[in-house]
């Protein structure tokens, strides 16, 4: 069976184009990267509601908040490193504090940006955004889920941060998938260890589960596409069965999905958690697949983490 590879940002653009026809209140903004973020797809069909601010990301957020305060549903896009870092103060005070209807959709997150190097590889954005009150944080698993999530956040009243990748990677969700904010998807049931992935690491968790099954280890796989609010019910039900977990994300292990899961379990169901992610380091320029291996984000790393988590459970 051939695995289909698609870019999330392309399907974000497709969803925006559809929203231009169904939602007259939607305004889309970009900061001189429309062809890369694919907001250009909205501009093609609805130029009168597309705003190009140029290389002025902080100003984009300020204008977006003003438009939202006047009743518009605003999508503001740029690369993840700029959206989360350069605009943090504007997002905190102008969008999240008044709880305005601004959807900050960033692209080119993580080390899969590849050759663009450390300056453009956002590995801290989940941490930065989930620490802000009122902010929903979403990391879709593939292009189809990115499409569905774009439609869903347009219906949600309030601020949202959604991160998307640059490159094409395998789809794991059905084409007609339904997205519900705050709800995880159990991709595979198991009883020995829970593998919790987000973004393109969901596919890595599924591949790791297949390999573990060949060794007699039953791994449950969860697609945690909403990182905030976390799906508490699904997580606690799964850990109640397995007793240990692995989190996997294309992000730092500090403050991301792994931290969110650990915080919940520490308070409500103490369990071993082994985190897959970058280890307090910047990325570097290189081939994305080789970078995944170097920084410990490849399938063998998930397999090893599952075995370590199970060993910790036995010790407990």
C-alpha positions as CSV (number, residue, x, y, z in Angstrom):
1,X,0.0,0.0,0.0
2,X,1.4,3.4,-1.0
3,X,1.3,6.0,1.8
4,X,0.1,9.3,0.6
5,X,2.3,12.3,1.5
6,X,0.8,15.8,1.7
7,X,1.8,19.2,3.1
8,X,-0.4,20.5,5.8
9,X,0.0,24.1,4.7
10,X,-1.5,23.3,1.3
11,X,-4.6,22.0,2.9
12,X,-4.8,25.0,5.2
13,X,-4.9,27.1,2.0
14,X,-7.7,24.9,0.6
15,X,-9.7,25.3,3.8
16,X,-9.3,29.1,3.8
17,X,-10.5,29.2,0.1
18,X,-13.6,27.3,1.1
19,X,-14.2,29.6,4.1
20,X,-14.1,32.6,1.8
21,X,-17.3,31.3,0.2
22,X,-19.1,30.2,3.3
23,X,-18.1,32.8,5.9
24,X,-18.3,36.5,5.0
25,X,-16.8,37.5,8.3
26,X,-13.4,35.8,7.7
27,X,-10.4,38.0,7.0
28,X,-7.0,36.5,6.3
29,X,-3.7,38.3,7.0
30,X,-0.1,37.5,6.2
31,X,3.4,39.0,6.7
32,X,5.0,38.8,3.3
33,X,4.9,34.9,3.2
34,X,1.6,34.3,1.6
35,X,3.0,31.9,-1.0
36,X,4.8,29.9,1.7
37,X,2.0,29.8,4.2
38,X,-0.6,29.2,1.4
39,X,-2.8,32.1,2.5
40,X,-2.4,33.1,-1.1
41,X,-5.2,30.6,-1.9
42,X,-7.6,32.8,0.0
43,X,-6.2,35.9,-1.7
44,X,-6.8,34.4,-5.1
45,X,-10.6,34.0,-4.5
46,X,-11.2,36.8,-2.0
47,X,-8.7,39.6,-2.4
48,X,-11.0,42.2,-0.8
49,X,-10.7,40.4,2.6
50,X,-7.0,39.6,2.4
51,X,-4.6,41.9,4.1
52,X,-0.8,41.8,3.4
53,X,1.1,43.8,6.0
54,X,4.6,43.1,4.8
55,X,7.5,42.1,7.1
56,X,5.7,43.5,10.1
57,X,4.5,40.5,12.1
58,X,3.8,42.4,15.4
59,X,1.8,45.0,13.5
60,X,-0.2,42.1,11.8
61,X,-1.3,40.9,15.3
62,X,-2.3,44.4,16.3
63,X,-4.3,44.9,13.1
64,X,-5.8,41.4,13.6
65,X,-7.0,42.3,17.1
66,X,-8.6,45.5,15.9
67,X,-10.5,43.6,13.1
68,X,-11.6,40.9,15.5
69,X,-12.8,43.6,18.0
70,X,-15.0,44.9,15.2
71,X,-16.6,41.5,14.6
72,X,-14.4,39.8,12.1
73,X,-13.0,36.3,12.4
74,X,-9.3,36.8,11.6
75,X,-6.7,34.3,10.4
76,X,-3.1,35.6,10.8
77,X,-0.3,33.6,9.4
78,X,3.5,33.6,9.2
79,X,6.3,31.1,10.0
80,X,6.0,29.6,13.5
81,X,9.3,31.1,14.8
82,X,8.0,34.6,14.0
83,X,4.3,34.0,15.0
84,X,5.2,32.7,18.5
85,X,8.4,34.5,19.3
86,X,8.4,37.9,17.6
87,X,4.7,38.5,18.4
88,X,4.4,37.0,21.8
89,X,3.7,40.2,23.7
90,X,1.2,41.4,21.1
91,X,-0.6,38.0,21.2
92,X,-0.7,38.0,25.0
93,X,-2.0,41.5,25.5
94,X,-3.9,42.3,22.3
95,X,-5.4,38.9,21.5
96,X,-5.5,36.6,24.5
97,X,-6.2,39.1,27.3
98,X,-9.4,40.4,25.6
99,X,-10.1,36.9,24.3
100,X,-10.5,38.1,20.7
101,X,-11.4,35.9,17.7
102,X,-8.0,35.7,16.1
103,X,-6.6,32.4,14.8
104,X,-2.8,32.5,14.6
105,X,-1.9,29.7,12.1
106,X,1.9,29.3,11.8
107,X,3.7,27.2,9.3
108,X,7.3,25.8,9.0
109,X,7.4,24.5,12.6
110,X,10.0,22.1,13.9
111,X,13.3,20.8,12.6
112,X,11.5,19.4,9.4
113,X,12.0,22.9,8.1
114,X,15.4,21.3,7.3
115,X,17.9,23.3,5.4
116,X,16.5,26.7,6.6
117,X,18.4,26.0,9.9
118,X,18.0,26.9,13.5
119,X,16.8,30.4,13.0
120,X,13.7,29.1,11.3
121,X,13.1,25.9,13.2
122,X,10.5,26.7,15.9
123,X,11.0,24.2,18.7
124,X,9.5,26.4,21.5
125,X,6.2,27.6,20.1
126,X,3.9,25.2,21.8
127,X,5.5,26.1,25.2
128,X,5.2,29.8,24.5
129,X,1.5,29.6,23.4
130,X,0.1,27.2,25.9
131,X,1.4,29.3,28.7
132,X,-0.9,32.2,27.7
133,X,-4.4,32.2,29.3
134,X,-7.4,31.8,27.0
135,X,-5.2,30.3,24.2
136,X,-6.2,27.1,22.4
137,X,-3.1,25.2,21.0
138,X,-3.5,22.8,18.1
139,X,-1.0,20.6,16.2
140,X,-2.7,18.5,13.5
141,X,-1.3,15.1,12.6
142,X,-1.5,15.5,8.9
143,X,-2.9,17.5,6.0
144,X,-6.5,16.2,6.2
145,X,-6.6,17.0,9.9
146,X,-5.2,20.4,9.2
147,X,-8.0,21.0,6.7
148,X,-10.7,19.9,9.2
149,X,-9.0,21.9,12.1
150,X,-9.0,25.1,10.1
151,X,-12.8,24.7,9.6
152,X,-13.3,23.9,13.3
153,X,-11.3,26.9,14.6
154,X,-13.3,29.2,12.3
155,X,-16.4,28.2,14.3
156,X,-14.7,28.6,17.7
157,X,-15.1,31.9,19.4
158,X,-11.8,32.9,20.8
159,X,-8.0,32.9,20.2
160,X,-6.3,29.8,18.7
161,X,-2.7,29.0,17.9
162,X,-2.2,26.2,15.3
163,X,1.2,25.0,14.1
164,X,1.7,23.4,10.7
165,X,4.7,21.8,9.0
166,X,6.5,22.8,5.8
167,X,7.2,19.5,4.2
168,X,5.0,16.7,2.8
169,X,4.5,13.8,5.2
170,X,2.2,10.7,5.4
171,X,-1.5,11.1,6.1
172,X,-2.8,9.1,9.1
173,X,-6.4,10.4,9.3
174,X,-9.3,9.8,6.9
175,X,-9.9,12.4,4.2
176,X,-13.3,13.3,5.7
177,X,-12.0,13.4,9.3
178,X,-14.0,15.4,11.8
179,X,-12.0,17.7,14.1
180,X,-13.2,18.5,17.6
181,X,-11.2,21.0,19.7
182,X,-10.0,19.3,22.9
183,X,-10.7,15.8,21.7
184,X,-7.9,13.3,21.1
185,X,-8.2,10.3,18.7
186,X,-7.2,6.8,19.8
187,X,-5.6,5.5,16.7
188,X,-4.8,2.0,18.0
189,X,-5.7,0.2,21.2
190,X,-3.2,-1.5,23.4
191,X,-2.5,-2.6,27.0
192,X,1.2,-2.3,27.7
193,X,2.2,1.3,27.0
194,X,0.5,4.5,25.7
195,X,2.2,6.3,22.8
196,X,1.0,9.9,22.7
197,X,2.0,11.8,19.5
198,X,1.2,15.1,18.0
199,X,1.9,16.5,14.5
200,X,3.9,14.2,12.2
201,X,5.1,12.2,15.2
202,X,1.7,10.5,15.3
203,X,2.9,8.5,12.2
204,X,6.1,7.6,14.1
205,X,4.1,6.3,17.0
206,X,2.0,4.1,14.7
207,X,5.1,2.7,13.1
208,X,6.7,2.1,16.5
209,X,3.5,0.3,17.6
210,X,3.8,-2.0,14.7
211,X,7.4,-2.8,15.5
212,X,6.6,-3.3,19.2
213,X,3.7,-5.7,18.3
214,X,6.2,-7.9,16.5
215,X,8.0,-8.3,19.9
216,X,4.7,-9.0,21.7
217,X,4.3,-5.5,23.2
218,X,0.8,-4.0,22.9
219,X,1.0,-0.3,22.4
220,X,-1.9,2.1,22.4
221,X,-1.5,5.1,20.1
222,X,-3.2,8.5,20.7
223,X,-3.2,11.4,18.3
224,X,-3.1,14.4,20.7
225,X,-3.9,17.1,18.1
226,X,-5.2,19.5,20.7
227,X,-2.5,20.2,23.2
228,X,-4.5,22.8,25.1
229,X,-7.1,22.1,26.3
230,X,-5.7,18.6,26.9
231,X,-8.1,15.6,26.5
232,X,-8.0,14.6,30.2
233,X,-10.6,11.9,29.9
234,X,-8.9,10.0,27.0
235,X,-5.5,10.2,28.6
236,X,-6.6,9.0,32.1
237,X,-8.6,6.1,30.5
238,X,-5.6,5.0,28.5
239,X,-3.1,5.3,31.3
240,X,-5.5,3.4,33.6
241,X,-5.1,0.5,31.2
242,X,-1.4,0.8,30.4
243,X,0.2,2.5,33.4
244,X,3.0,4.2,31.4
245,X,3.4,6.5,28.5
246,X,5.7,8.0,25.8
247,X,5.0,11.5,24.4
248,X,6.4,12.3,20.9
249,X,6.6,15.8,19.4
250,X,8.6,17.8,16.9
251,X,9.3,20.3,19.6
252,X,11.4,20.8,22.7
253,X,10.7,18.4,25.6
254,X,10.5,21.6,27.8
255,X,7.0,23.0,27.9
256,X,5.4,21.1,25.1
257,X,3.1,18.1,24.8
258,X,5.3,16.0,27.1
259,X,5.2,18.6,29.8
260,X,1.4,19.0,29.5
261,X,0.8,15.2,29.8
262,X,3.3,15.0,32.7
263,X,1.6,17.8,34.6
264,X,-1.8,16.1,34.3
265,X,-0.6,12.7,35.3
266,X,1.5,14.0,38.2
267,X,-1.6,15.4,39.8
268,X,-4.2,12.8,38.9
269,X,-2.5,9.4,38.0
270,X,1.2,9.3,38.7
271,X,2.8,7.2,35.9
272,X,6.1,7.0,34.1
273,X,6.4,9.3,31.1
274,X,9.3,9.2,28.7
275,X,9.5,12.3,26.4
276,X,10.5,12.2,22.7
277,X,11.5,15.7,21.5
278,X,14.5,17.9,21.2
279,X,16.6,18.1,24.3
280,X,17.1,21.7,25.3
281,X,18.9,22.5,22.1
282,X,18.6,24.5,18.9
283,X,18.3,22.7,15.6
284,X,20.6,23.0,12.6
285,X,20.6,23.0,8.8
286,X,20.2,19.6,7.2
287,X,18.1,17.0,5.6
288,X,14.9,16.6,7.7
289,X,15.0,12.8,7.9
290,X,18.7,12.9,9.1
291,X,17.8,15.6,11.6
292,X,15.1,13.5,13.0
293,X,17.6,10.7,13.6
294,X,20.3,13.1,15.1
295,X,17.8,14.7,17.5
296,X,16.2,11.5,18.6
297,X,12.8,11.9,16.9
298,X,12.9,8.8,14.7
299,X,10.8,5.6,15.0
300,X,13.6,3.6,16.8
301,X,13.7,6.3,19.4
302,X,10.0,5.9,20.1
303,X,10.5,2.1,20.3
304,X,13.3,2.6,22.8
305,X,11.3,5.1,24.8
306,X,8.4,2.7,25.1
307,X,10.6,0.0,26.5
308,X,12.1,2.4,29.0
309,X,8.7,3.6,30.1
310,X,7.6,0.0,30.6
311,X,10.8,-0.7,32.6
312,X,10.1,2.3,34.9
313,X,6.5,1.0,35.4
314,X,7.9,-2.4,36.5
315,X,10.3,-0.7,38.9
316,X,7.4,1.3,40.5
